């Protein structure tokens, strides 16, 4: 079972809980039996997030059984840096009441999805469009200004067209 990242778990605990997920788990007796394990993993993730620097926010808890914690890292470089932090992490988790006898790391590269960038057109009041039109007409014609004048005129024309 793939868990939330440390970063997501630490941020999720600060905001409102997702009622849909917990309500779904509680609605069925078989699923409700998973709630203690889910709560335990969320608490462990929160404690790991608090013990590790922010650069490890893409690391996931894969498993925690018999005192053996298995963490997934997105790259071998992150794993190498995290390996240096393991004694600190283990000590901090033990201080918080977790009985961690060992920590293993697994590199699990996941396909990263590029964030969707939503562009929106800036809405300019007619007064602003008129000011840009006036500016384009008042600038002196020169080699340096020609590009700016053309851009201003094109923008004014687009804004004054229907649907623009």
C-alpha positions in Angstrom: 0.0 0.0 0.0 1.5 3.3 -1.1 1.1 6.0 1.6 1.0 9.8 1.5 4.3 11.6 1.4 5.7 12.9 4.6 5.0 16.4 3.4 1.4 15.7 2.5 0.8 14.0 5.8 2.2 16.8 7.8 0.2 19.4 5.9 -3.0 17.3 5.9 -2.9 17.1 9.7 -3.0 20.9 10.0 -6.1 21.3 7.9 -9.6 19.8 8.1 -9.8 16.0 7.8 -11.2 14.5 4.6 -14.6 13.3 5.7 -15.2 11.2 2.6 -12.2 8.8 3.2 -12.8 8.2 6.9 -16.6 7.9 6.5 -16.0 5.3 3.8 -13.7 3.3 6.0 -16.1 3.4 8.9 -19.1 2.5 6.8 -18.1 -1.1 6.4 -17.0 -3.5 9.2 -14.2 -5.0 7.1 -12.9 -1.5 6.1 -13.4 -0.1 9.6 -10.9 -2.7 10.9 -8.3 -0.9 8.8 -8.8 2.4 10.6 -6.3 1.7 13.5 -3.6 0.9 10.9 -4.4 3.9 8.8 -4.3 6.2 11.9 -1.0 4.6 13.0 0.6 5.1 9.6 -0.6 8.8 9.5 0.8 9.4 12.9 4.1 7.8 11.9 4.2 9.9 8.7 3.6 13.1 10.8 6.4 12.2 13.2 8.8 11.4 10.3 7.9 14.7 8.6 8.7 16.5 11.9 12.0 14.7 12.3 13.3 15.2 8.8 14.3 18.3 6.8 11.9 19.5 4.1 14.1 18.2 1.3 12.8 14.7 2.1 9.1 15.6 1.5 8.9 13.2 -1.4 9.8 10.1 0.7 7.0 7.7 1.5 6.5 5.2 4.3 6.1 1.8 2.6 5.9 -0.4 5.6 6.4 -0.6 9.3 6.3 -4.1 10.8 8.2 -5.7 13.7 10.1 -2.5 14.4 11.4 -2.4 10.8 10.6 0.9 8.9 10.8 0.8 5.1 11.0 4.2 3.4 10.7 4.8 -0.4 12.8 7.6 -1.9 12.3 9.0 -5.4 16.0 9.0 -6.4 19.2 7.4 -5.3 20.6 10.9 -4.6 17.8 11.5 -2.1 18.4 8.0 -0.6 22.1 8.8 -0.1 21.3 12.0 1.7 18.5 10.4 3.7 20.9 7.6 4.8 22.9 10.2 6.6 19.8 11.3 8.5 18.7 7.8 9.6 20.3 7.8 13.0 18.7 11.1 13.8 15.4 9.9 12.4 15.5 6.7 14.4 16.4 8.5 17.6 13.6 11.1 17.1 11.0 8.4 16.4 12.1 6.5 19.5 11.8 9.7 21.5 8.2 10.0 20.2 7.3 6.5 21.3 7.9 4.4 18.1 9.9 1.2 18.6 12.1 1.4 15.5 14.8 -1.2 15.4 16.0 -0.5 11.9 15.2 1.6 8.8 15.6 0.5 5.2 15.5 2.6 2.1 14.1 1.7 -1.3 14.5 3.8 -4.4 11.2 3.8 -6.2 11.1 6.2 -9.1 7.6 7.3 -10.0 6.7 9.0 -13.2 6.4 12.6 -12.4 3.5 14.5 -14.0 4.2 18.0 -15.0 1.9 20.4 -13.3 -0.9 21.8 -15.4 -0.4 25.5 -15.9 -3.7 27.4 -16.3 -3.3 30.6 -18.1 -5.9 33.3 -17.9 -6.3 36.4 -19.9 -5.9 39.6 -17.9 -9.0 41.7 -17.9 -8.2 45.3 -18.5 -10.8 48.1 -17.9 -11.6 50.2 -21.0 -9.8 53.1 -19.4 -6.5 51.1 -19.2 -6.9 50.0 -22.9 -7.4 53.6 -23.8 -4.3 54.6 -21.9 -2.2 51.9 -23.7 -3.6 53.2 -27.0 -2.6 56.8 -26.1 0.8 55.6 -25.1 1.4 53.7 -28.3 0.4 56.9 -30.3 2.5 59.2 -28.1 5.8 57.3 -28.2 8.3 58.7 -30.6 8.9 56.5 -33.6 12.4 55.1 -33.2 14.3 51.8 -33.8 14.2 51.1 -30.0 10.4 51.9 -29.7 9.1 50.2 -32.8 8.7 46.8 -31.1 7.0 48.3 -28.1 4.6 50.4 -30.2 3.7 47.4 -32.3 3.0 45.3 -29.2 0.9 48.0 -27.6 -1.2 48.5 -30.8 -1.7 44.7 -31.2 -2.8 44.4 -27.6 -5.2 47.4 -27.9 -6.7 45.9 -31.1 -7.2 42.5 -29.4 -8.9 44.1 -26.4 -11.2 46.2 -28.5 -12.3 43.3 -30.7 -15.5 41.4 -29.6 -14.5 38.5 -27.3 -11.0 39.9 -26.8 
